[in-house]
Amino acid sequence: MITLVRRVTTGCALGAVLAVLAACAPADESRAPRPAPSASAVSPAAPLSRPPTLAPGPAGQAPVFEHGPRTRDRTVALTFDADMTADQGPRADRGERFDNPGLVAALRELKVPATVFMTGRWAQEYPGQARAIGRDPLFEVANHSYSHYAFTDDCYGLPTIDEERMRADVERAYDVFREVGVRDAMPYFRFPGGCSDRRALKALAAVGVTAVQWDVVSGDAFATDADAVAQEVLDGVRAGSVVVMHCTLSAAPTTERAVRRIVPELRERGFRFVKVSELIGAAGGRG
């Protein structure tokens, strides 16, 4: 998902969103794609480990989380969407970079916990990288769908998935994570494009996920000015904030430089970086 402006409607409408986005991962891992499982081979997701999740929403809908408590405990979660749509393999084959090793190296160097919302298609393209991120205790992997197709109509140009396939698409991503060795993927889901409605939330309720949105948009997608991206985050962050960012050299090339400014400045202000799971736990989520 590419996000340029703040969400302004229910279910989180964003700014300009394209189907091409990115991923974060170390450079020394294999990027050889693995074949996608056929629809008939996809089994329902096995029961997830139970990090904190929110109680079900109204009318049988999946719950939605946007930010943590606005308390004196000045925590903030940086989140990164590892986007790749189901039909973008040829672009990767031609050399387009859907990863950003420098960004992940920077997060490690700065010792910044982060939550990576990963598509199943990206995990297939970069299985070694997905596995390395999933096994690094600094990070947690969450679900961004398998296909990166929109769950609502008119979602910034993304292809739209049928309602009957929504649950299977989310479960398929978890299946792929297990296949490539991502351990303990979190029961958190971010809608492609950030677009959701009651129908989509109801379709996901049976999966047992908490839908995670945000309250701070970095504007890193297609940005050429790292300082402007950093300032957008620095101006928007409050205690408990969830920041949405991206990590692909081809579509968000300034993110690493922005992070290298954001992190020390927020720490100087007394903020502490946490994963989304800690914010949800602080908000009363139960395991």
C-alpha positions as CSV (number, residue, x, y, z in Angstrom):
1,M,0.0,0.0,0.0
2,I,1.2,3.5,-0.8
3,T,0.0,6.2,1.4
4,L,0.4,10.0,0.8
5,V,-2.3,11.7,2.9
6,R,-4.1,10.9,6.2
7,R,-7.1,8.6,6.4
8,V,-10.3,10.5,6.1
9,T,-13.1,8.0,6.0
10,T,-14.3,4.9,7.9
11,G,-12.2,1.9,7.2
12,C,-9.2,4.2,6.4
13,A,-9.1,5.8,3.1
14,L,-5.6,6.9,2.2
15,G,-3.8,9.0,-0.2
16,A,-2.6,7.8,-3.5
17,V,-2.2,4.1,-3.5
18,L,-0.7,1.9,-6.1
19,A,-0.4,-1.9,-6.3
20,V,3.4,-1.8,-6.4
21,L,5.1,-1.7,-3.1
22,A,7.8,-2.9,-1.3
23,A,9.4,-4.9,1.2
24,C,12.1,-4.8,3.7
25,A,14.8,-7.4,4.1
26,P,18.5,-8.1,4.5
27,A,20.5,-8.2,1.3
28,D,22.3,-11.5,1.7
29,E,19.3,-13.8,1.5
30,S,17.9,-15.5,-1.5
31,R,15.2,-13.8,-3.5
32,A,14.3,-16.8,-5.7
33,P,10.4,-17.0,-5.9
34,R,8.5,-20.0,-4.9
35,P,5.5,-21.2,-6.7
36,A,2.2,-20.0,-5.3
37,P,0.0,-22.8,-3.8
38,S,-3.0,-23.6,-5.9
39,A,-6.4,-22.6,-4.6
40,S,-7.2,-26.3,-4.0
41,A,-4.0,-26.7,-2.0
42,V,-4.6,-23.9,0.4
43,S,-5.7,-25.2,3.8
44,P,-7.3,-23.0,6.5
45,A,-4.8,-21.2,8.6
46,A,-3.7,-23.2,11.6
47,P,-4.6,-21.6,15.0
48,L,-2.3,-18.7,15.5
49,S,-0.2,-18.2,18.6
50,R,-2.1,-15.7,20.8
51,P,-0.3,-12.4,21.1
52,P,-2.7,-9.7,22.4
53,T,-5.7,-9.1,20.1
54,L,-8.8,-6.9,20.6
55,A,-12.2,-8.2,21.3
56,P,-14.5,-8.7,18.3
57,G,-16.0,-5.6,16.8
58,P,-19.8,-4.9,16.5
59,A,-22.1,-7.1,14.4
60,G,-19.5,-9.9,14.1
61,Q,-16.8,-7.8,12.5
62,A,-13.1,-8.0,13.1
63,P,-11.8,-5.4,15.5
64,V,-9.9,-2.3,14.3
65,F,-6.8,-0.8,16.0
66,E,-5.5,2.6,15.1
67,H,-3.3,3.7,18.0
68,G,-2.3,2.9,21.5
69,P,-3.1,4.7,24.7
70,R,-2.3,8.4,24.9
71,T,-0.4,8.1,28.2
72,R,2.8,9.4,29.7
73,D,4.4,6.2,28.6
74,R,5.5,7.7,25.3
75,T,5.5,4.7,23.0
76,V,5.3,4.7,19.2
77,A,5.2,1.9,16.7
78,L,6.9,2.1,13.3
79,T,5.2,-0.2,10.8
80,F,6.4,-1.0,7.3
81,D,4.3,-2.5,4.5
82,A,6.0,-5.1,2.4
83,D,3.8,-4.9,-0.6
84,M,3.8,-7.0,-3.8
85,T,0.8,-7.8,-5.8
86,A,0.2,-11.3,-7.2
87,D,1.1,-10.3,-10.8
88,Q,4.3,-8.3,-10.2
89,G,6.7,-11.2,-10.6
90,P,7.8,-10.1,-14.1
91,R,8.7,-6.7,-12.8
92,A,11.0,-8.3,-10.1
93,D,12.5,-10.5,-12.8
94,R,13.4,-7.4,-14.8
95,G,15.3,-6.0,-11.7
96,E,12.7,-3.9,-9.9
97,R,13.6,-3.9,-6.2
98,F,10.8,-4.8,-3.9
99,D,13.2,-4.9,-0.9
100,N,15.3,-2.3,0.9
101,P,18.2,-4.0,2.7
102,G,19.6,-0.6,3.8
103,L,16.4,0.2,5.7
104,V,16.4,-3.1,7.6
105,A,20.1,-2.7,8.4
106,A,19.3,0.8,9.7
107,L,16.6,-0.5,12.0
108,R,19.0,-3.1,13.3
109,E,21.8,-0.6,13.8
110,L,19.5,1.8,15.6
111,K,17.9,-1.1,17.6
112,V,14.4,-0.1,16.6
113,P,11.6,-2.7,17.0
114,A,9.2,-2.7,14.1
115,T,6.2,-4.5,12.7
116,V,6.4,-5.6,9.1
117,F,3.0,-6.1,7.3
118,M,4.0,-8.6,4.6
119,T,2.1,-9.9,1.6
120,G,2.3,-13.6,0.9
121,R,3.4,-12.8,-2.7
122,W,6.3,-10.9,-1.4
123,A,7.3,-13.7,0.9
124,Q,7.3,-16.0,-2.1
125,E,9.5,-13.6,-4.0
126,Y,12.0,-13.2,-1.2
127,P,11.6,-16.4,1.0
128,G,15.0,-16.1,2.7
129,Q,14.5,-12.5,3.5
130,A,11.0,-13.1,4.8
131,R,12.4,-15.9,7.0
132,A,15.2,-13.7,8.3
133,I,12.8,-10.9,9.3
134,G,10.5,-13.4,10.9
135,R,13.2,-14.9,13.0
136,D,14.8,-11.6,14.2
137,P,13.5,-10.8,17.7
138,L,13.6,-7.1,16.8
139,F,10.8,-7.5,14.3
140,E,7.3,-9.1,14.1
141,V,5.6,-10.1,10.9
142,A,1.9,-9.4,10.3
143,N,-0.4,-10.1,7.4
144,H,-1.0,-7.7,4.5
145,S,-3.0,-10.3,2.4
146,Y,-1.6,-12.7,-0.1
147,S,-2.5,-10.9,-3.3
148,H,-2.5,-7.2,-2.2
149,Y,-5.8,-6.8,-3.9
150,A,-8.3,-4.3,-2.4
151,F,-11.0,-5.5,-0.1
152,T,-13.3,-2.7,-1.2
153,D,-14.2,-1.2,-4.5
154,D,-12.5,2.0,-5.8
155,C,-9.4,1.6,-3.7
156,Y,-6.9,3.8,-5.5
157,G,-6.5,1.6,-8.6
158,L,-5.9,-1.7,-6.8
159,P,-7.6,-4.8,-8.3
160,T,-10.5,-5.9,-6.1
161,I,-10.9,-9.3,-4.5
162,D,-14.3,-11.0,-4.4
163,E,-16.0,-11.1,-1.0
164,E,-16.0,-14.9,-1.1
165,R,-12.2,-15.0,-1.4
166,M,-11.3,-12.5,1.3
167,R,-10.9,-14.9,4.1
168,A,-9.0,-17.4,1.9
169,D,-6.6,-14.6,0.7
170,V,-5.6,-13.8,4.3
171,E,-5.3,-17.5,5.2
172,R,-3.2,-18.1,2.1
173,A,-0.7,-15.5,3.3
174,Y,-0.3,-17.3,6.6
175,D,0.2,-20.6,4.7
176,V,3.0,-19.0,2.6
177,F,4.6,-17.6,5.7
178,R,4.7,-21.1,7.2
179,E,6.0,-22.6,3.9
180,V,9.0,-20.2,3.8
181,G,9.8,-20.5,7.5
182,V,8.4,-17.4,9.0
183,R,7.7,-18.3,12.6
184,D,4.8,-17.1,14.7
185,A,3.3,-14.6,12.3
186,M,1.1,-12.2,14.3
187,P,-2.7,-12.3,14.2
188,Y,-2.7,-8.8,12.8
189,F,-3.9,-7.7,9.4
190,R,-3.6,-4.5,7.4
191,F,-5.9,-4.0,4.5
192,P,-4.3,-3.3,1.1
193,G,-4.6,0.3,0.4
194,G,-5.9,0.7,3.9
195,C,-9.4,0.3,2.5
196,S,-12.1,-1.6,4.5
197,D,-15.8,-1.6,5.1
198,R,-18.2,-3.6,7.2
199,R,-18.4,-6.4,4.6
200,A,-14.6,-6.8,4.6
201,L,-14.4,-6.7,8.4
202,K,-17.1,-9.3,8.7
203,A,-15.4,-11.6,6.2
204,L,-12.2,-11.5,8.3
205,A,-13.8,-12.0,11.7
206,A,-13.5,-15.8,11.5
207,V,-9.8,-15.6,10.9
208,G,-9.3,-14.2,14.4
209,V,-7.2,-11.2,13.3
210,T,-7.2,-7.6,14.6
211,A,-7.2,-5.1,11.7
212,V,-4.3,-2.6,12.3
213,Q,-4.5,0.8,10.7
214,W,-2.6,3.9,11.9
215,D,-2.8,7.5,13.0
216,V,0.4,8.9,11.3
217,V,1.0,8.8,7.6
218,S,4.7,9.3,6.7
219,G,4.2,10.2,3.1
220,D,7.3,8.2,2.1
221,A,5.7,6.7,-1.0
222,F,7.3,8.2,-4.1
223,A,8.9,10.9,-1.9
224,T,12.2,12.4,-3.0
225,D,12.8,14.6,0.1
226,A,13.8,12.5,3.1
227,D,13.6,15.5,5.4
228,A,10.0,16.2,4.4
229,V,9.1,12.6,5.2
230,A,10.8,12.8,8.5
231,Q,9.2,16.1,9.4
232,E,5.7,14.7,8.6
233,V,6.3,11.9,11.1
234,L,7.8,14.2,13.7
235,D,4.9,16.6,13.5
236,G,2.3,13.9,13.7
237,V,3.5,11.5,16.4
238,R,1.8,11.4,19.7
239,A,2.0,8.9,22.6
240,G,0.7,5.6,21.3
241,S,1.0,6.4,17.6
242,V,1.2,3.9,14.8
243,V,3.2,5.2,11.9
244,V,2.8,3.7,8.4
245,M,5.8,3.6,6.2
246,H,7.2,1.5,3.3
247,C,10.5,0.0,2.4
248,T,11.1,-0.5,-1.3
249,L,13.9,1.1,-3.2
250,S,11.8,1.5,-6.3
251,A,8.8,3.2,-4.8
252,A,9.9,4.6,-1.4
253,P,13.6,5.4,-1.9
254,T,13.9,8.0,0.9
255,T,12.6,5.9,3.8
256,E,15.9,4.8,5.2
257,R,17.2,8.3,5.4
258,A,14.0,9.5,7.0
259,V,14.2,6.8,9.6
260,R,17.8,7.8,10.5
261,R,16.5,11.2,11.4
262,I,13.2,10.2,12.9
263,V,14.5,7.7,15.4
264,P,17.1,9.9,17.3
265,E,14.8,12.9,17.3
266,L,11.9,11.0,18.8
267,R,14.2,9.3,21.3
268,E,15.4,12.8,22.3
269,R,11.8,13.8,23.0
270,G,11.4,10.8,25.3
271,F,9.6,8.4,22.9
272,R,10.2,4.6,23.1
273,F,9.8,2.4,20.0
274,V,7.7,-0.7,20.4
275,K,6.0,-3.3,18.2
276,V,2.3,-3.1,17.4
277,S,1.7,-6.1,19.7
278,E,2.9,-4.0,22.7
279,L,0.5,-1.2,21.9
280,I,-2.4,-3.5,21.5
281,G,-1.5,-5.1,24.8
282,A,-1.4,-1.7,26.5
283,A,-4.8,-0.9,24.9
284,G,-6.3,-3.9,26.7
285,G,-5.8,-6.6,24.1
286,R,-5.9,-10.2,25.4
287,G,-3.9,-13.2,24.4
